[in-house]
Amino acid sequence: MILIAELTTRPDQAERLRTMLEGMIEPSLDEPGCIGYQPLVDPNHPERMVVLEEWRDEEALQEHFATPHYRHAKAVLDEILAEPAVLRRLAPTEV
């Protein structure tokens, strides 16, 4: 399962967003259900970031949402986002 999180912060909070997301990489990858976790920045608009996440399944993602590092990140996002985050869940097509 793929999760794409689209985040836009206030321009004066772009560095805080980047730092917080970089701090999420290691603890997220340490979770047993996490296959991939990569924050990406729009080079022309550093206040815009996307996080590409790959999880074993929905249960693993829900377990991630309950971790202390995610809850801390969510609290930071609630303070600094300029607009609500957009979360897109994607799954492989059935062939």
Order of alpha helices (4+ residues) and beta strands (2+ residues): beta-alpha-beta-beta-alpha-alpha-beta
